[in-house]
Amino acid sequence: MFKVGIIGSDNSHALAFSKLVNIKNEETGEYRFPDVRITAIYGVDREHTEKVAKEGLIETVVDKPEDLLGKVDAVMVVFRHGDLHAPHALPFIQAGIPTWIDKPFTVKISDAKKIIEEADRKGTLVTGGSTCKYLDDVLYLKDVVENQKETGKISSAIVNYPGDPDSEYAGLHFYGPHLAEIVMTIFGYDVKSVMASVWEGNVIAIAKYDRYQVVMNFAKKTKGHKAVIYGEDAIIVRDLIGKDGYLKGFTEFVKMLRTGQRPFPLENLLAPTVLINAIEKALETGREVYLNELE
C-alpha cells in the first residue's frame, strides 16, 4: 500500500485528490486505486486542514511538513502559491521520496531548476504540473498537430483558458500554467519567443514556433475553453473539457509509484514556467521576448 501525504490544504486540489483516492467509486463500489491511500495532510490553516481531512477521509493532520517523513511513501505539494512549492518539496526530494508538485510547478525559474537538479542528483521520482495536459481533447489535438492528416500544413492556432494577471497567487502563474501546458502538449515545448498585451484584464500572448504561431488567450472570465487550429486543408475547432483531469493526472502519478519511472522529462515542467515568465517580461517591456533569454 502506498501511503501519500498532502502538503498544502488551501488548494481545492487537496480535497479533489483525497476524494478521488479515499472514497469508493459510487458506480463500482470499489476504490479507484486499491493500493494507494492519502493518509496524512499538512496545511497552514489548521482548522481548514482538519475540515479537508474530515471530508477527504484523511487519517492524520500533522503540525509540520517534516512530520510526514517516515509516515508516508510519497507526497503531493499542492499549495495555491507556486513560491511555496520548492521549499516544501525539496526536503522530500532530497530524502528520495516520490513527489508530485502541482501547478504552478514553480513561479521562479531558479526554483524549477533547483528541483530538477536535486531530483536528478538523488534519482527521486518527481512529476506534476497541470492535469489538463492529460485530457482526451488535448491528446486528440496533439495527434492532429503531429500527423497533420486532417489539417494539412498548419499556419496558426488559438487556444483560450482562464488566467488572471492580477491573482493574489503570483498573478498569471496561478491559472496560467493550465493554458501553457495545454499549448505545449499540443504544439510542442520548443516555443522560441512570445509577444503579449493586456486588454481589460485579459492577457493575449502569441507563442512563436519555427513552424507556426499560437495565440494564447488567458481570459479572466470565459464560459468555455476551445482550441482552433488553422490548416491548409481544414480548420479544427475543439472544446477542451476538463472533467477527468484529476483522475487522469493522478493515474499517471500512481503509475510512476508502481513502475519507478518518471512519466516524462522534468524539463517539461520547467518549460511552462519559463513560458509564463517570458509572457510577464513581454508585458512589462512591450517587446518580443525570446525564451532562451530567461533560461
Secondary structure, DSSP 8 states (H G I E B T S, - for coil): -EEEEEE-SSSHHHHHHHHHHHS--TTTSS-SSTTEEEEEEE-SSHHHHHHHHHHTT--EE-SSGGGGTTT-SEEEE--SSGGGHHHHHHHHHHTT--EEEESSS-SSHHHHHHHHHHHHHHT--EEEE-GGGG-HHHHHHHHHHHH-TTTSSEEEEEEEEE--TT-TTTTHHHHHHHHHHHHHHHH-S---EEEEEEETTEEEEEEE-SS-EEEEEEESS-S--EEEEEESS-EEEEE---TTHHHHHHHHHHHHHHH---SS-THHHHHHHHHHHHHHHHHHHSS-EEGGGT-
